[in-house]
Each structure stands twice: as structure tokens, then as C-alpha cells.
Amino acid sequence: MTTLVTGATGNTGRHVVAELLRRGERVRALTRDPGAAAGRLPAEAELVEGTHTAPEKLDAALDGVSRLHITVTPGLADAGSELVRRAVDAGVRRITVVWGGAVGPVEQAVAESGVEWTRLEPQEFMSNTLDWIGSVRAEGVVREPYDTPSALVHEADIAAVAAVALLDDGHAGRAYNLTGPERLTMRERIAALSRAVGRDIVLLPITHEQAVERLMATGASREDADYVVGWYAAPDEVATTVDDTVERVLGRPARTFAQWVAEHADRFKEPAR
């Protein structure tokens, strides 16, 4: 059987591809630029050009696919229902979807698809820490508006849960809240990163509006930027509470933030001069 992974080169998607291949699954990786993706994904993956936001162009990508992994991204809301419909018509019988932070049109379309589905509801991704690379390398600082706690989850654990739900029975109709094994504030995360890179890193507070404007400068809409920064201002209790779902599904402890930092520490270090 073949699984189509959308967003295959993303922070989570690339781990989904690798985990499925590790378990012996045939994987078709959907990417806008197969040439660039070739160096970022395992050679065993079949690369196909396309984007899940243009499902009308995915008939060939869906041909022969029995399982589908979707990551909800900005811009997918309007195309999500069509993507799910075309996938089911093409013969997909099991879908995993990484939600966009709430049960929106895509998540609802998956739940109403008539096929087996599992919704993955990760709280904050550990990979969000990568946004600090530039300021840490250049100045040894992190600029954030809030020092709120978060039970952030390793993106590879999200992928591992997705692979289990796609390949194993017993996960249909489930919505899995996914967190890491600990609750950390921004300062605690910065301290862990500081230890790993071997230099002092300082948290410099910025205003709520400055954080919104910073996100908008990357191309985010005002609505999306307000949502993200508002989440940090007043996170839901579920986002700050450790949940053992990852361990229950995988049969092993969830990866820690210290493990994530060890994997990425070199990216935060100053380049050699």
C-alpha cells in the first residue's frame, strides 16, 4: 500500500515520511519543488510535485494511494473539503490530519469523510524554537512578549503517532491531544538552549503589538498573527498541561525538550570566523 504525505518537507511532514519508510511503507511525498526536496527526504520516498491547497491538480498524486496524511496550513481551509473528497474518491481509506489549532473546515471534512480518520492535536511544536536562530546567533537574545509555560511536543513524536495511526488498527475516530513530557516557560527553554550552545542567552521582552507585527512581516495575515500571539498571551489549560498520549500510543516516553535542543544546537551557534 502507498501513503501520500502532504507538506512532506515541513517540520512534521519530513518526520512522517521517514517514520513510514522505517516501518516499510511505500511513501509518496507531495512537495512544491521535488528537486529541492530530493536532498531533504530519504531516497526511498517517491517525490511528486503539487500542493494540498490545489487538490484539483492532485489526481495523479492520489492514484493508487490508500492512506493520506494532511497537515492543516494557512490557505487550506477553502481547499480542504475538496482535497478530502478527491482523496476518498481515489480510494483513500485512512486519513491522519494534524490540526491547525482548532477543529475547522478541514478537520471537519476529514471527520465526515466516511473513512477511518485520526486527528492529531499537538500543542506547541518544539520546532517553533527555530524562530530564535537569527537573534541567538547574532546577539545572544530572544525577543518574546510573554514568559508563559507550554507543554511543547517534539515534531518527531507527532510524526510517530501519525505513522501508528496510519498503519495500525484501533485509532479510527480518535482525536489525540499531543504534548511533551514537561511544562516549560520561555525562560526555562532559553536556559536549556543556553546550556546546549555554551553561551548566555537573554530574554528581552517585546510588546504584544510588536510580536504581531513581526509575524505579519513574515507574510502572516493580521488574523493569524493575532491568533498566534494571543495564544501565548493566554494559552488554554490543555496547552500547559502534560498529557501522556504520546507514551500510550508509542509505548515509550515522549521526547524531552533537552533532546530536541541537543539535535539542533549547532544551528544556534555562531558561525566560525
Buried (B, 14 or more C-beta within 10 A) or exposed (E): EBBBBBBBBBBBBBBBBBBBBEBEBBBBBBBBEBEEBEEBBEEEBEBBBBBBBEBEEBEEBBEEBBBBBBBBBEEBBEBBBBBBEBBBEBEBBBBBBBBBBEBBBBBBBBBEBEBBBBBBBBBBBBBBBEBBEEBBBEEBBBBBBBBBBBBBBBBBBBBBBBBBBBBEEEBEEBBBBBBBBBBBBBBBBBBBBBBBBEBEBEBEEEEBEEBBBBBBEEEBEEEBBBBBBEBBEEBEEEBBBBBEBBEEBBEEEBBBBBBBBEBBBEEBBEEEE
